[in-house]
Amino acid sequence: MLYVWIDTFKYFAGVPEFLTSDGWIKEEAHHFLRRSSHGTNPLALYSRHFATGNSYSIPTNDLMVGGVVSEGH
C-alpha cells in the first residue's frame, strides 16, 4: 500500500486530479495539517494498493509540498 499526502492550499501541482483519475482513493484525514509561517492548512491523503511493480511516477505541473509513505511487508 502506498500513501501520498499533499498540500491543499497552494503547493499541490495538479497531483490530486492525477491521483483521482488513476484510481487512488482519497482517505479521510481529519486533523492532518501542515503548519507554516503563513498559518495552518489541511493536507490531502490518498492511498492505493499495488500487487506488483517496484516504481510509480506522479507527474506535477508546478511546485508541490507532499510525500509518500509505503506500507510494505
C-alpha positions as CSV (number, residue, x, y, z in Angstrom):
1,M,0.0,0.0,0.0
2,L,1.3,3.5,-0.8
3,Y,0.0,6.7,0.8
4,V,0.5,10.1,-0.7
5,W,0.0,13.3,1.2
6,I,-0.4,16.6,-0.5
7,D,-0.7,20.3,0.5
8,T,-4.2,21.5,-0.3
9,F,-3.6,25.3,-0.1
10,K,-1.1,26.3,-2.7
11,Y,1.5,23.7,-3.5
12,F,-0.5,20.7,-4.9
13,A,0.8,20.9,-8.5
14,G,-2.2,19.1,-10.1
15,V,-1.4,15.9,-8.2
16,P,-4.9,15.4,-6.7
17,E,-6.5,15.4,-10.1
18,F,-3.9,12.9,-11.4
19,L,-4.2,10.5,-8.5
20,T,-8.0,10.6,-8.6
21,S,-8.0,9.8,-12.3
22,D,-5.6,7.0,-11.8
23,G,-7.6,5.0,-9.3
24,W,-6.2,6.4,-6.0
25,I,-8.6,6.6,-3.0
26,K,-8.9,9.9,-1.1
27,E,-8.8,9.0,2.6
28,E,-10.4,10.8,5.5
29,A,-7.6,12.9,7.0
30,H,-9.2,15.0,9.7
31,H,-6.6,16.9,11.7
32,F,-3.8,16.1,9.2
33,L,-2.3,19.6,8.9
34,R,0.7,21.5,7.7
35,R,1.8,24.4,9.8
36,S,3.9,27.1,8.3
37,S,4.7,30.8,8.9
38,H,1.6,31.6,6.9
39,G,-0.7,29.5,9.2
40,T,-2.2,26.1,9.1
41,N,-3.8,24.3,6.2
42,P,-5.2,20.7,5.8
43,L,-3.3,18.1,3.8
44,A,-5.0,15.6,1.5
45,L,-4.2,11.9,1.9
46,Y,-4.6,9.3,-0.9
47,S,-4.0,5.6,-0.9
48,R,-3.6,2.8,-3.4
49,H,-2.7,-0.9,-3.2
50,F,-0.2,-2.3,-5.7
51,A,0.1,-6.0,-6.1
52,T,3.1,-5.9,-8.4
53,G,5.8,-3.4,-9.5
54,N,8.6,-1.5,-7.9
55,S,8.1,2.0,-9.1
56,Y,5.4,4.6,-9.8
57,S,5.6,8.1,-11.2
58,I,3.4,11.1,-10.3
59,P,3.6,14.0,-12.7
60,T,3.5,17.5,-11.3
61,N,2.8,20.8,-13.1
62,D,4.1,23.2,-10.5
63,L,5.7,23.4,-7.1
64,M,4.5,20.7,-4.7
65,V,4.7,20.0,-0.9
66,G,3.9,16.4,-0.2
67,G,5.3,13.0,0.4
68,V,4.9,9.2,0.0
69,V,4.8,6.5,2.6
70,S,4.9,2.8,1.9
71,E,3.2,0.2,4.0
72,G,5.0,-3.0,3.0
73,H,5.8,-6.4,4.3
